[in-house]
Amino acid sequence: MRAGGAACAAWLAVLAWAVAAPAPARASASDAPPAAPAALARGAAPSPEALRRLHPSLRAAALDSAAPPRTVWVVLRDKGVAPGAEERRALAAALGALSERSLRRRLRAGMSPPVDVHDLPLYAPYLEALAALGHRPIAASRWLNRVAVRADGAALAGLASLPFVAAVRPAPAALRAPEPPAGPPPALPPGGALASRPAAPGAALDPGRNRAALVQIGATALHDSGHTGAGVLVAVFDEGFNGFDVHEALAPRRPAPGHVRDFVEGDTVVTDAGDPFGFDHGTQVLGPLAGAAPGAYLGAAPGVSLALARTETADFERRVEMHWWAMAAEWADSLGADVISSSVGYSLFDPPEAGLTPDSLDGATAEITVAARIAAARGMLVVNSAGNAGASPWRSVLAPADAHGDSVLAVGAVDAFGALASFSSLGPTADGRIKPDLVALGVSNPTPEPGGPAAYGTHSGTSFSAPLVAGLAACLLGARPQWRPVDVIAALKGTASRAGAPDNRYGWGLPNGGAALCVDPAAGPAGLPPPPGKARLLGPNPLVAGGPPVRVRFTVGGVIAGDLEGRAEVHDAAGRRVRTLWRGPAARGQCVDVAWDGRGAGGERAVPGIYYISLSAGGETSAVRVVALR
């Protein structure tokens, strides 16, 4: 049995024990489910305790019976279970409700036990008591233990007076920064770090019009190695996905049944045929992530499986959208999603409601940021756009991009030459952490459009850089299924272009998928691959006949232009080729591991002496010296 299977079996045994335990008697009458409390008389003055539970911004409205209705969060006191045996039984039920995929992901991430109080459902008697008073929840989250309701001034005091309510907080509107104008699709710059070898005619994984974006982050190196994200489930949160199911680049990645939800309308439809000019942003961001039309358009992870969630509307942006995001994260968790790709961000709010402040972007305050952290704790890798506020008075990253970098990768935008886009949001966070974490192409990105099966356009913004990094992360998870999200994050940041000197403009810089693939997370800094054009001898040296083979790790360097393949070979001291160890596609930054057992091409044992193991690609050669003994 695999380790993951053994861990699952162990937790199922815990589940069986907890379910078999006898139900305890409640300790006191105070533990009984609450009866529907009598409503506070409309217009009655709230008690001092009720005023304490009301957010300061709501207290004036609670004293004004004519205050208009507004959306508020009702934070519940608890989950309605007593500590001890009753809580264990409730947690066992939550464990039993997890899908096998979700359980395995949580265990792989090191979550032990794999459920906690966040996973318990909202206490039904509390919801029934709210309904009896006329408060029908318009959103709910078990992770955050709260519901959103509409309440006027007279009702606010009544809500705060309920004994099972811990707090009543405002739910103001949040505005997404507008996307900057887009120019023509980027061309690959001549030479330099971003240069690409031309695709072979009829190549199976020709990126088509998205080549510049993929080459820039080393995604083509992963594809050339056979890693396209197959077996990885990515949940995409956005505004709508018109035409995704008929577009040539997206239809091959059509989600499985049950993997589409609209949290705005409360149904399972994320398209709107009656809105030809909306519901398109999600379609556009799907392309950089998962486009799957070789020769026309490839995304960073053309082999992934998708789950689509509509979590916002272009008509208005209310903080309830932030809660729709949290509800979608809970849903993605239930499906067993490995990655969340989110091209949304919040800071400014629709009048008359107050917005987030820069001080609140501390990685722990905004509801959407808290939800993102809980998702990450459950083993999901969250990738979010940094925001398009860099040229505005706000300037800073938006929520949830302010979450800690071990929970959420915030992605900024650069152009095809690697220069920071003027609109890309900047760091630091309110508590002084570097943001963004990484950058990717976000200027004039080619994207699929809902206008037809082969319709394409160009768009700019961090909305389009984030899915590129999400796709890169998915490829790494597919290639290294034992890695935890923190391992993927460490590999991407540790091999990025500015890993040695991260800053609050570029973060750790442009990721390099090929180099990240070669990282050994358990080895710390020593597990990083060699720089481009260099080799690292992994041992043993000298090579003893009959002993273990010598292993060498190369990182492809040079300007790969015209040469479609690399070669790893063994030569003797006279320059004669002894054996070819590897031959295949090569891209700058790609890692190549080879091993030599001391034998020639025909299987004969090489004579003792000095040998050179080399990698040649793109007109550049790197080599290591090996001594062979009897």
C-alpha positions in Angstrom: 0.0 0.0 0.0 1.3 3.5 -0.8 2.0 5.9 2.0 -1.0 7.9 1.1 -3.2 4.8 1.1 -1.9 3.8 4.5 -2.6 7.2 5.9 -6.1 7.2 4.5 -6.7 3.7 6.1 -5.5 5.0 9.4 -7.8 7.9 9.4 -10.7 5.7 8.3 -10.0 3.6 11.4 -10.3 6.8 13.5 -13.6 7.6 11.8 -14.9 4.1 12.6 -14.0 4.5 16.3 -15.5 7.9 16.6 -18.8 6.9 14.9 -19.0 3.9 17.2 -18.6 5.9 20.3 -21.9 6.3 22.2 -23.6 9.7 21.9 -23.0 11.7 25.1 -25.7 13.3 27.1 -25.5 17.1 27.0 -23.9 18.5 30.1 -26.6 21.2 30.8 -29.7 22.8 29.5 -27.5 25.6 28.2 -26.1 23.2 25.6 -29.6 22.6 24.1 -30.3 23.9 20.6 -31.7 27.4 20.9 -35.4 28.1 20.4 -36.2 30.9 18.0 -35.7 34.0 20.2 -38.2 36.7 20.3 -37.3 39.5 18.0 -36.2 42.8 19.6 -39.0 45.3 19.1 -38.2 47.3 15.9 -36.8 50.6 16.9 -35.9 49.5 20.5 -32.5 50.7 21.7 -29.9 47.9 21.6 -28.3 46.8 24.9 -24.7 47.7 25.7 -23.8 44.0 24.9 -25.5 44.2 21.5 -23.7 47.5 20.7 -20.4 45.8 21.5 -21.2 43.0 19.0 -22.0 45.6 16.3 -19.1 46.8 14.2 -18.5 50.5 15.0 -19.5 51.5 11.5 -22.9 49.9 12.0 -23.8 51.4 15.4 -25.3 54.6 14.1 -27.5 52.7 11.7 -28.6 50.4 14.5 -29.9 53.5 16.4 -31.7 54.8 13.3 -34.8 52.7 12.5 -35.0 54.5 9.1 -31.5 53.3 8.0 -31.9 51.5 4.6 -31.2 47.7 4.3 -27.6 46.7 3.8 -25.7 43.4 3.6 -24.0 42.4 6.8 -22.1 39.4 8.1 -23.6 37.6 11.0 -20.7 35.8 12.8 -21.9 32.8 14.7 -20.7 32.1 18.2 -19.7 28.4 17.6 -20.6 25.3 15.6 -23.1 24.1 18.2 -21.1 21.1 19.5 -19.8 20.5 23.0 -16.1 19.8 23.5 -15.1 16.2 24.0 -16.9 13.2 22.6 -19.5 15.2 20.8 -16.9 17.3 19.0 -15.0 14.1 18.1 -18.1 12.6 16.6 -18.8 15.8 14.6 -15.2 15.8 13.3 -15.5 12.1 12.4 -18.6 12.9 10.3 -16.7 15.7 8.6 -13.8 13.3 7.9 -16.2 10.8 6.4 -17.7 13.5 4.2 -14.4 14.3 2.5 -13.9 12.9 -1.0 -10.9 10.5 -1.3 -9.1 13.0 -3.5 -9.6 15.8 -0.9 -8.4 13.5 1.9 -5.3 12.5 0.1 -4.4 16.0 -0.8 -4.8 17.2 2.8 -2.6 14.3 4.1 0.0 15.0 1.5 0.2 18.6 2.6 0.8 17.4 6.2 -2.6 18.4 7.7 -3.0 16.1 10.7 -5.7 15.5 11.7 -7.1 16.1 8.2 -10.2 17.9 9.5 -10.7 20.6 12.1 -13.5 22.9 13.4 -13.5 24.9 10.2 -14.9 21.8 8.4 -17.9 21.4 10.6 -21.2 22.6 9.1 -23.0 25.7 10.3 -25.2 24.8 13.3 -28.7 24.3 11.8 -30.7 25.5 14.8 -28.9 28.9 14.5 -29.9 29.2 10.9 -33.4 28.2 11.7 -33.6 30.8 14.4 -32.4 33.5 11.9 -35.0 32.3 9.3 -37.8 32.5 12.0 -36.9 36.2 12.3 -37.1 36.7 8.6 -33.3 36.7 7.9 -32.7 34.4 4.9 -28.9 33.9 4.4 -27.8 35.1 0.9 -24.3 33.5 1.5 -22.8 31.2 4.1 -19.4 29.8 4.9 -18.6 26.9 7.3 -14.9 27.9 7.2 -15.6 31.4 8.4 -18.7 30.4 10.5 -20.8 33.2 9.3 -23.8 34.1 7.1 -24.6 37.1 5.0 -28.1 38.7 5.4 -29.8 41.9 4.4 -30.8 44.0 7.4 -32.1 47.6 7.9 -31.4 49.8 10.8 -34.2 48.4 13.0 -33.1 44.8 12.4 -29.4 45.4 13.1 -29.9 45.7 16.9 -32.1 42.6 16.9 -29.3 40.6 15.1 -26.7 41.7 17.6 -29.0 40.8 20.5 -29.2 37.1 19.5 -27.4 35.0 22.1 -25.7 32.8 19.4 -24.3 35.8 17.4 -20.7 36.7 18.2 -20.5 39.8 15.9 -22.3 41.7 13.2 -20.0 43.2 10.6 -20.4 45.3 7.5 -20.2 43.8 4.0 -19.2 46.7 1.8 -18.6 46.5 -1.9 -15.2 45.9 -3.4 -14.1 47.1 -6.8 -11.7 45.3 -9.1 -9.1 47.5 -10.6 -9.9 48.1 -14.3 -7.7 46.3 -16.8 -5.2 48.4 -18.7 -5.5 48.7 -22.5 -3.9 45.9 -24.5 -1.6 46.3 -27.6 -0.7 43.8 -30.3 0.4 40.3 -29.2 4.0 40.2 -28.0 6.8 39.0 -30.3 9.7 37.0 -28.9 12.6 39.4 -28.4 15.6 38.6 -30.5 18.2 36.6 -28.5 18.6 36.9 -24.8 17.1 34.9 -22.0 13.7 34.9 -23.7 14.7 33.6 -27.1 13.0 30.4 -28.3 13.9 27.7 -30.6 11.5 27.5 -33.5 8.9 24.7 -33.3 9.4 21.7 -35.4 6.8 21.4 -38.2 3.8 19.6 -36.8 5.2 19.5 -33.3 2.7 18.0 -30.9 3.1 20.8 -28.4 3.6 23.8 -30.6 2.3 26.7 -28.3 1.1 28.7 -31.3 0.3 32.4 -30.5 1.0 31.9 -26.8 4.7 30.9 -27.3 6.2 34.1 -25.9 4.4 33.7 -22.6 5.3 30.0 -22.2 8.9 30.4 -23.1 9.4 33.3 -20.7 8.5 31.1 -17.7 10.0 27.8 -18.8 6.7 26.1 -19.4 7.9 24.7 -22.8 10.7 22.9 -20.9 8.1 21.2 -18.8 6.0 20.3 -21.9 9.1 18.9 -23.7 9.7 16.7 -20.6 6.2 15.3 -20.9 4.7 17.3 -18.0 1.5 19.1 -19.0 -0.5 19.0 -15.7 -2.3 15.7 -16.4 -4.0 14.4 -13.3 -4.1 17.8 -11.6 -7.4 19.5 -10.9 -7.4 23.3 -11.1 -10.3 25.3 -9.9 -10.7 28.7 -11.7 -12.6 31.5 -10.0 -13.8 34.4 -12.2 -16.6 36.4 -13.6 -18.0 34.1 -16.3 -17.0 31.7 -19.0 -19.0 32.3 -22.2 -18.0 30.1 -25.1 -15.5 28.0 -23.2 -17.2 24.8 -24.2 -17.0 25.4 -27.9 -13.7 27.3 -28.3 -11.0 25.2 -30.0 -8.4 25.9 -27.3 -10.8 25.3 -24.3 -13.3 22.7 -25.4 -10.8 19.8 -24.9 -10.6 20.8 -21.2 -14.3 20.8 -20.6 -15.0 20.2 -16.9 -16.4 16.9 -15.7 -20.0 16.7 -14.5 -20.4 18.5 -11.1 -17.3 20.6 -11.7 -19.1 23.9 -12.7 -20.9 26.2 -10.2 -22.2 29.8 -10.3 -22.1 31.2 -6.7 -23.6 34.5 -7.8 -26.9 33.0 -9.1 -26.8 29.8 -7.1 -26.9 27.4 -10.0 -24.6 25.3 -12.2 -24.4 27.5 -15.3 -21.4 29.8 -15.8 -22.3 31.1 -19.2 -25.0 33.5 -20.4 -26.0 33.4 -24.1 -28.1 36.6 -23.5 -25.0 38.6 -22.5 -22.7 38.6 -25.5 -20.5 41.4 -24.0 -20.1 39.9 -20.5 -19.2 36.6 -18.9 -16.0 36.7 -20.9 -13.2 37.4 -18.4 -13.1 33.8 -17.2 -12.9 32.6 -20.8 -10.0 34.9 -21.4 -8.0 33.7 -18.3 -8.6 30.1 -19.1 -6.5 30.3 -22.2 -3.1 31.2 -20.5 -3.8 28.4 -17.9 -5.2 25.5 -19.9 -5.4 26.2 -23.6 -5.1 23.0 -25.5 -5.0 23.6 -29.2 -1.5 22.6 -30.4 -0.3 24.8 -33.2 -2.9 27.5 -32.4 -2.9 28.1 -28.7 -1.5 26.3 -25.7 -1.7 27.3 -22.1 0.9 26.6 -19.4 -0.9 23.4 -18.4 -2.7 22.0 -21.4 -3.3 18.7 -19.7 -5.0 19.7 -16.5 -8.6 19.0 -15.4 -10.7 22.0 -14.6 -13.4 23.1 -12.2 -15.1 26.5 -13.0 -16.6 28.8 -10.4 -18.3 32.1 -11.1 -17.6 34.2 -8.0 -18.2 37.7 -9.1 -20.3 39.9 -11.4 -19.3 42.7 -13.6 -22.5 44.6 -12.6 -21.3 45.5 -9.1 -18.6 44.4 -6.7 -19.8 43.9 -3.1 -17.9 42.2 -0.3 -20.4 39.4 -0.7 -18.3 38.7 -3.8 -15.4 38.1 -1.5 -17.7 35.6 0.3 -18.7 34.0 -2.9 -14.9 33.4 -3.4 -14.8 31.7 0.1 -17.8 29.5 -0.8 -16.1 28.5 -4.1 -12.9 27.6 -2.2 -14.9 25.3 0.1 -16.5 23.7 -3.0 -13.1 23.3 -4.7 -11.8 21.6 -1.5 -14.7 19.2 -1.6 -13.9 18.3 -5.2 -10.3 17.6 -4.3 -8.9 20.5 -6.3 -5.1 20.8 -6.2 -4.7 24.4 -7.4 -7.0 27.5 -7.2 -6.3 30.0 -10.0 -8.0 33.4 -9.2 -7.8 36.5 -11.2 -9.7 38.7 -8.8 -8.6 41.2 -6.2 -10.3 43.7 -3.9 -9.5 47.0 -2.3 -11.9 49.8 -3.3 -15.6 49.6 -2.5 -18.8 50.8 -4.0 -20.3 53.9 -2.2 -21.7 54.3 0.3 -19.9 51.5 2.0 -16.4 51.7 3.4 -13.6 49.8 1.7 -10.5 48.0 2.8 -7.6 50.2 3.9 -3.9 49.6 3.2 -3.4 48.7 6.9 -5.9 45.9 6.5 -3.9 44.1 3.8 -1.7 42.4 6.4 -2.4 38.8 5.3 -4.9 38.1 8.0 -7.8 40.6 7.9 -9.8 40.6 4.7 -12.3 37.8 4.5 -11.1 36.6 1.2 -7.5 36.5 2.5 -8.6 34.4 5.5 -10.4 32.0 3.2 -7.4 31.7 1.0 -5.2 30.9 4.0 -7.7 28.2 5.1 -7.7 26.7 1.6 -3.9 26.6 1.6 -3.9 24.9 5.0 -5.9 22.2 3.4 -3.3 21.5 0.8 -4.6 23.7 -2.1 -2.0 25.8 -3.9 -3.6 29.3 -4.3 -2.4 31.5 -7.2 -3.9 35.0 -7.4 -3.3 38.1 -9.5 -1.4 40.8 -7.6 -3.7 43.5 -9.0 -3.5 46.3 -11.5 -3.2 49.2 -9.1 0.5 50.0 -9.5 -0.1 53.3 -11.3 -3.0 54.3 -9.1 -2.9 56.1 -5.7 -3.5 52.7 -4.1 -0.4 51.0 -5.7 -0.4 48.0 -3.4 -1.4 44.4 -4.0 -5.1 43.6 -3.5 -6.7 41.0 -1.3 -6.2 38.0 -1.3 -2.8 38.6 -2.8 -1.7 40.0 0.6 -1.7 36.5 2.1 1.6 35.0 3.2 3.7 33.6 0.3 3.6 30.1 1.8 -0.2 30.3 1.4 -0.9 32.3 -1.8 1.4 33.1 -4.7 0.7 36.7 -5.8 1.6 37.2 -9.5 2.6 40.6 -11.0 2.9 41.4 -14.7 5.8 42.0 -17.0 6.1 42.6 -20.8 7.7 40.2 -23.3 11.1 41.6 -22.5 10.7 41.1 -18.8 10.2 44.7 -17.8 7.6 45.4 -15.1 4.3 46.6 -16.4 3.4 50.1 -15.1 0.1 48.9 -13.7 1.4 45.9 -11.8 0.6 46.2 -8.1 3.5 46.6 -5.7 4.5 45.6 -2.2 5.1 45.5 0.6 2.1 44.3 2.5 1.0 46.2 5.6 3.1 44.0 7.8 6.2 44.5 5.6 6.4 41.3 3.5 7.7 41.3 0.0 4.9 41.2 -2.7 4.4 40.1 -5.4 5.9 36.7 -5.2 6.5 36.1 -8.9 5.8 37.8 -12.3 4.8 36.5 -15.7 3.6 38.0 -19.0 0.7 40.4 -18.4 1.1 42.9 -21.3 -0.8 42.2 -24.6 -1.4 38.6 -23.8 -3.1 36.6 -26.5 -6.3 35.1 -25.2 -9.3 33.0 -26.4 -12.5 35.0 -26.9 -16.1 33.9 -26.7 -16.9 35.3 -30.1 -16.4 32.0 -32.0 -14.6 28.6 -31.9 -11.3 30.2 -33.2 -11.7 33.8 -31.9 -8.7 35.3 -30.2 -7.9 38.7 -28.8 -5.3 40.5 -26.6 -5.6 41.7 -23.1 -3.3 43.1 -20.4 -3.3 42.8 -16.7 -2.2 40.6 -13.8 -5.4 38.6 -14.5 -3.5 37.0 -17.3 -0.1 36.6 -15.6 -1.6 34.7 -12.7 -3.1 31.8 -14.7 0.3 31.3 -16.4 1.9 30.7 -13.0 -1.0 28.6 -11.9 -0.5 26.4 -14.9 3.2 26.1 -14.3 2.5 25.0 -10.7 0.0 22.4 -12.0 2.7 21.0 -14.3 5.1 20.7 -11.4 2.4 19.0 -9.2 1.8 16.5 -12.0 5.5 15.8 -12.4 6.1 15.6 -8.7 2.9 14.3 -7.1 4.6 13.9 -3.7 5.3 17.6 -3.5 3.3 19.7 -1.1 2.2 23.2 -2.1 5.0 24.7 -0.1 7.5 22.6 -2.0 6.1 23.9 -5.3 6.3 27.5 -4.0 9.8 27.0 -2.8 10.9 25.5 -6.1 9.4 28.3 -8.2 10.7 31.1 -6.0 14.1 29.5 -5.5 14.8 29.2 -9.2 13.2 32.4 -10.4 15.2 35.2 -12.1 15.5 37.4 -9.0 15.8 34.7 -6.4 19.0 36.2 -5.0 17.6 39.7 -4.5 13.7 39.8 -4.4 12.0 43.1 -4.2 8.6 44.7 -4.0 8.3 45.3 -7.7 9.2 41.9 -9.3 9.1 39.7 -6.2 11.4 36.7 -6.8 11.0 37.4 -10.6 10.2 35.3 -13.6 9.8 31.6 -12.7 11.6 28.9 -14.6 9.6 25.7 -14.9 12.4 23.6 -16.2 14.7 24.6 -13.3 12.0 24.2 -10.7 11.4 20.7 -11.8 15.0 19.8 -10.7 14.7 21.1 -7.2 15.0 18.8 -4.3 12.9 20.4 -1.6 14.3 18.2 1.2 17.8 19.5 0.5 17.1 23.1 1.1 19.4 25.5 -0.8 21.7 22.6 -1.8 18.7 21.1 -3.7 18.6 24.0 -6.2 19.7 23.1 -9.7 22.9 24.6 -11.2 22.8 27.9 -13.0 22.0 27.8 -16.8 25.0 26.5 -18.8 26.5 24.7 -15.7 26.7 21.2 -14.5 26.7 19.6 -11.0 28.3 16.3 -10.2 25.9 14.4 -7.9 28.3 11.5 -7.4 30.0 9.1 -7.0 33.4 10.2 -8.4 35.6 8.2 -8.9 33.4 5.7 -10.7 34.2 2.2 -9.5 33.6 -0.8 -11.8 30.5 -2.7 -10.5 29.5 0.2 -8.2 26.7 2.7 -8.5 26.7 4.9 -11.6 27.9 8.5 -11.6 25.1 11.0 -11.8 25.3 14.5 -13.3 22.7 17.3 -13.4 22.9 19.9 -16.2 20.9 23.1 -16.6 20.6 24.0 -20.3 22.1 27.4 -21.2 22.9 29.2 -24.3 20.5 30.9 -26.8 18.5 28.1 -28.2 17.8 29.2 -31.8 17.7 26.7 -34.6 19.1 23.7 -32.6 16.0 21.6 -31.7 17.7 19.1 -29.4 20.4 18.7 -26.8 22.8 15.8 -26.4 24.5 14.4 -23.2 27.6 12.3 -24.1 30.6 10.7 -22.6 34.0 11.3 -24.1 37.4 9.9 -23.2 40.5 12.1 -22.7 41.3 11.9 -26.4 37.9 13.4 -27.3 36.5 10.1 -28.6 32.8 9.6 -28.0 32.2 6.6 -25.7 28.4 6.8 -25.3 25.4 9.0 -25.8 23.4 9.2 -22.5 20.6 11.4 -23.6 19.2 13.1 -26.6 16.0 15.2 -26.8 14.4 18.6 -26.9 16.1 21.3 -24.9 15.2 24.8 -23.7 17.1 27.3 -21.7 16.7 26.6 -18.0 15.6 23.0 -18.5 17.3 20.5 -16.2 18.7 17.2 -17.6 19.8 14.4 -15.3 22.0 11.7 -16.7 23.8 8.7 -15.2 26.7 6.7 -16.6 27.5 3.1 -15.4 31.0 3.1 -16.9 30.1 1.2 -20.1 30.3 2.1 -23.7 27.6 2.1 -26.4 28.0 -1.7 -26.9 27.9 -2.6 -23.2 31.6 -3.1 -22.9 33.3 -1.7 -19.7 35.3 1.4 -20.3 39.0 1.2 -19.6 40.2 3.0 -16.4 41.0 6.6 -17.0 39.7 10.2 -17.2 36.3 10.8 -18.9 34.1 13.9 -19.6 30.3 13.9 -19.4 29.0 16.8 -21.3 25.7 18.4 -22.4 25.6 20.3 -25.7 22.6 22.5 -26.7 22.2 25.7 -28.5 25.9 26.0 -29.4 27.0 25.8 -25.7 28.6 22.9 -23.9 29.1 22.2 -20.2 30.9 19.2 -18.8 32.2 17.5 -15.7 35.4 15.4 -15.3 35.0 11.8 -14.0 37.7 9.2 -13.1 36.8 5.6 -13.9 38.6 2.9 -11.8 38.7 -0.9 -12.0 
